[in-house]
Amino acid sequence: MTPVVSAKGIVKRYGHVTAIDHSDFELRPGEILAVIGDNGAGKSSIVKAICGATTPDEGEILIEGKPVKFSSPIEARDMGIEIVYQNLALSPALSIADNMFTGRELRKPGFLGKFLRMLDKPAMEKFAREKLTELGLMTVQSIKQPVETLSGGQRQGVAVARAAAFATKFIIMDEPTAALGVKESRKVLELIKDVRARGVPIILISHNMPHVFEVADRIHIHRLGKRLCTIDPKDYTMSDAVAFMTGAKEPPGQDAA
Ligand SMILES: Nc1ncnc2c1ncn2[C@@H]1O[C@H](COP(=O)(O)OP(=O)(O)OP(=O)(O)O)[C@@H](O)[C@H]1O
């Protein structure tokens, strides 16, 4: 099966620091791929290269088998790649519906939209309501509610719903539960599984081993700027994964999973 994303020999240098050192990467259809590694191992850097947030110095990125060279994250987004950040990239003062459409607002049909750039608020609110309902998130009272009135978990829910609504290729989630409490994390993990059930593959960067082992189909272990190996979480324990990640234990081959 053609991978959704595959990257080969990616190199990214920042001055004298080599953040990614000839790394490979592969995301398969329908899977949750966790990306783990020590601080500074290069997890964010490799994922940024894949979503156009940075341009690699070397290497090749293929999306569904076709070479791509993104010059901005907008280009990646236009291709159906969505990102959910740990620091909740939502605008607190704007409503849920407005947040879902930031940067891709729907305009009124005809002259009003085309020439006067008038927004089609009812259409955006309807779409936002449908998407939140689909993901079981309609505990929020109103779609017009400002995001700042929501709990941390609800906000992350909106961010995940937005990504799920627009992603046609895959979603990248960078530490989506890091800022959340236990109960809120649970809800977000369930959402992540729901998104997978809808057929959208996910790249999940996380330091939280129980979360990774709960949801991941495969784990990409990053160390010193490159992919050390990929493992199937059913074949290894959390302490094995940490031992590979820190160099305490010899890893299995590059493609154990
Ligand atoms: N914009 C940048 N400028 C300079 N150095 C950078 C930049 N971004 C990343 N680096 C360096 O590249 C290396 C890899 O960083 P990266 O953020 O990808 O690691 P990470 O595995 O995501 O770490 P963490 O788990 O701490 O978020 C680090 O040494 C980091 O300091």
PDBQT file of the ligand as one rigid body, heavy atoms in Angstrom, charges set to zero:
ROOT
HETATM    1  N1  LIG A 301      14.429  27.270  14.744  1.00  0.00    +0.000 N 
HETATM    2  C1  LIG A 301      15.492  26.666  15.285  1.00  0.00    +0.000 A 
HETATM    3  N2  LIG A 301      16.685  27.313  15.361  1.00  0.00    +0.000 NA
HETATM    4  C2  LIG A 301      17.776  26.718  15.887  1.00  0.00    +0.000 A 
HETATM    5  N3  LIG A 301      17.777  25.462  16.376  1.00  0.00    +0.000 NA
HETATM    6  C3  LIG A 301      16.644  24.775  16.331  1.00  0.00    +0.000 A 
HETATM    7  C4  LIG A 301      15.433  25.338  15.796  1.00  0.00    +0.000 A 
HETATM    8  N4  LIG A 301      14.441  24.406  15.887  1.00  0.00    +0.000 NA
HETATM    9  C5  LIG A 301      15.007  23.313  16.458  1.00  0.00    +0.000 A 
HETATM   10  N5  LIG A 301      16.320  23.534  16.724  1.00  0.00    +0.000 N 
HETATM   11  C6  LIG A 301      17.261  22.572  17.327  1.00  0.00    +0.000 C 
HETATM   12  O1  LIG A 301      17.117  21.349  16.643  1.00  0.00    +0.000 OA
HETATM   13  C7  LIG A 301      17.174  20.255  17.557  1.00  0.00    +0.000 C 
HETATM   14  C8  LIG A 301      15.902  19.431  17.437  1.00  0.00    +0.000 C 
HETATM   15  O2  LIG A 301      14.787  20.169  17.958  1.00  0.00    +0.000 OA
HETATM   16  P1  LIG A 301      13.291  19.696  17.912  1.00  0.00    +0.000 P 
HETATM   17  O3  LIG A 301      12.460  20.785  18.467  1.00  0.00    +0.000 OA
HETATM   18  O4  LIG A 301      12.965  19.176  16.582  1.00  0.00    +0.000 OA
HETATM   19  O5  LIG A 301      13.319  18.477  18.936  1.00  0.00    +0.000 OA
HETATM   20  P2  LIG A 301      12.120  17.712  19.648  1.00  0.00    +0.000 P 
HETATM   21  O6  LIG A 301      12.476  16.264  19.595  1.00  0.00    +0.000 OA
HETATM   22  O7  LIG A 301      10.826  18.100  19.046  1.00  0.00    +0.000 OA
HETATM   23  O8  LIG A 301      12.254  18.240  21.126  1.00  0.00    +0.000 OA
HETATM   24  P3  LIG A 301      11.174  18.476  22.303  1.00  0.00    +0.000 P 
HETATM   25  O9  LIG A 301      10.698  17.140  22.717  1.00  0.00    +0.000 OA
HETATM   26  O10 LIG A 301      12.011  19.129  23.340  1.00  0.00    +0.000 OA
HETATM   27  O11 LIG A 301      10.106  19.366  21.722  1.00  0.00    +0.000 OA
HETATM   28  C9  LIG A 301      17.407  20.853  18.926  1.00  0.00    +0.000 C 
HETATM   29  O12 LIG A 301      18.773  20.828  19.200  1.00  0.00    +0.000 OA
HETATM   30  C10 LIG A 301      16.911  22.269  18.766  1.00  0.00    +0.000 C 
HETATM   31  O13 LIG A 301      17.563  23.131  19.651  1.00  0.00    +0.000 OA
ENDROOT
TORSDOF 0
